[in-house]
């Protein structure tokens, strides 16, 4: 299979800032130039919140992870494809030990929030 992306970046959704290239995603990205690090991505947080809401609304118990293809427009985020990416979940989610622990906790409840939350 081929991939058309020429670059990949990790965005901090709290600050909506590009913080690093996604060197872990594909061999090409491991050595790519990363001129966009530090640039803001307004709307990234809203896109993540909408993706999380879609996960919460799903009644499919087997659906534990979706890789959303989206773009951020002047009207907000637009989602145009969801990829069931279960086989790539560990590599994408385990960016650090604390994130891996958080992901395991999330998987234990399938991402459902408690009534008290």
CORFEN-V568894 format. One record per residue. RES is the residue in one small letter. SS is DSSP state (H for helix, E for strand, L for the rest). PSI is psi in whole degrees, 0 to 359 (NA if undefined). Layout:
res/ss/psi
RES/SS/PSI
RES/SS/PSI
This chain:
res/ss/psi
x/L/153
x/L/163
x/L/133
x/L/353
x/L/137
x/L/350
x/L/156
x/L/136
x/E/153
x/E/126
x/E/128
x/E/113
x/L/339
x/L/317
x/L/352
x/L/44
x/E/138
x/E/123
x/E/341
x/E/159
x/E/156
x/L/69
x/L/334
x/L/348
x/L/314
x/L/156
x/H/319
x/H/319
x/H/340
x/H/332
x/L/14
x/L/153
x/L/149
x/L/64
x/L/346
x/L/356
x/L/131
x/L/343
x/L/144
x/E/150
x/L/78
x/L/132
x/L/351
x/H/318
x/H/315
x/H/319
x/H/316
x/H/319
x/H/320
x/H/321
x/H/318
x/H/322
x/H/323
x/H/320
x/H/316
x/H/327
x/H/344
x/L/138
x/L/9
x/L/104
x/L/329
x/L/344
x/L/95
x/L/344
x/L/134
x/E/132
x/E/110
x/E/131
x/E/124
x/E/163
x/E/151
x/E/120
x/E/179
x/L/337
x/L/2
x/E/187
x/E/142
x/E/124
x/E/130
x/E/355
x/E/143
x/E/129
x/E/123
x/E/108
x/L/40
x/H/324
x/H/340
x/H/359
x/H/309
x/H/319
x/H/329
x/H/329
x/H/330
x/L/64
x/L/340
x/L/166
x/H/319
x/H/322
x/H/322
x/H/318
x/H/317
x/H/320
x/H/318
x/H/320
x/H/318
x/H/317
x/H/327
x/H/331
x/H/6
x/L/32
x/L/0
x/L/134
x/L/149
x/L/161
x/L/334
x/L/342
x/L/NA
